[in-house]
Amino acid sequence: MRAIIYCRVSTDKPEQETSLSRQKAELIKLAEKYNFTIAACMEEQQSGYEIEREGILKMLDMFSDNQAECLLIQDETRLGRGNTKIALFHHLNKLKIPIYTAVTEEKLELSESDSMVLQIISIVEEYQRKLHNAKIRRGMKKAIKDGYNPGKNLSNITKAPGRERAAFPIHEVIRLRNNNMTFEEITSILNGMGYHVSKATVHRRYKEAKNT
């Protein structure tokens, strides 16, 4: 796997640079142990309570862009402290990024209290998403009932020759996708609106529209 090494100390005092070098050396050895390829190495001198750290933001961007698959840190406090640590654990967990520490030389095992907090956050997020999507579906059904025809907003620019392509409001798909709805949920809404399309078709046309 491709790994990102993340090193952090709390202050910018010159003597802390030795700590950064030591962390980096230990994590390079850890990467060698697991035969990981080092995709990037982040070194920061900033408080662990701060979440707006350039190294952290760059690291998350790389994970989101599939430029790396795991994270190496000296211990969990190097990633962050307090609520910042929990927020980063939650985000990395959603991205399915495993974390390895130099202290244990194994995957990080969260404490029981941290695991409980993350579980509660996930449950709350899921119900918020369901409530938000239910409001969207209700609004769309009401708009259609009042005479709104989303099919009129379709463009024929992506229409391929040969068999007729299924027509459905791709701009609505993009909007719903931007609201974190799954393709399965979006397809269900479209079918309920009378657009008989498959999830694969919705996904393919969404990618086409995003690319254009």
Buried (B, 14 or more C-beta within 10 A) or exposed (E): EBBBBBBBBBEEEEEBEEBBEEBBEBBBEBBEEEEBEBBBBBBBBBBBEEBEBEBBEBBBEBBEEEEBBBBBBBEBEBBBBEEBBBBBBBBBBEEEBBBBBBBEEEEBEBEEEBEEBBEEBEEEEEEEBEEEBEEBBEEBEEEBEEEEEBEEEBEEEEEEEEEEBEEBBBEBBBBBBEBEBEBEBBBBBBBEBEBEBEBEBBBEBBEEBEEE
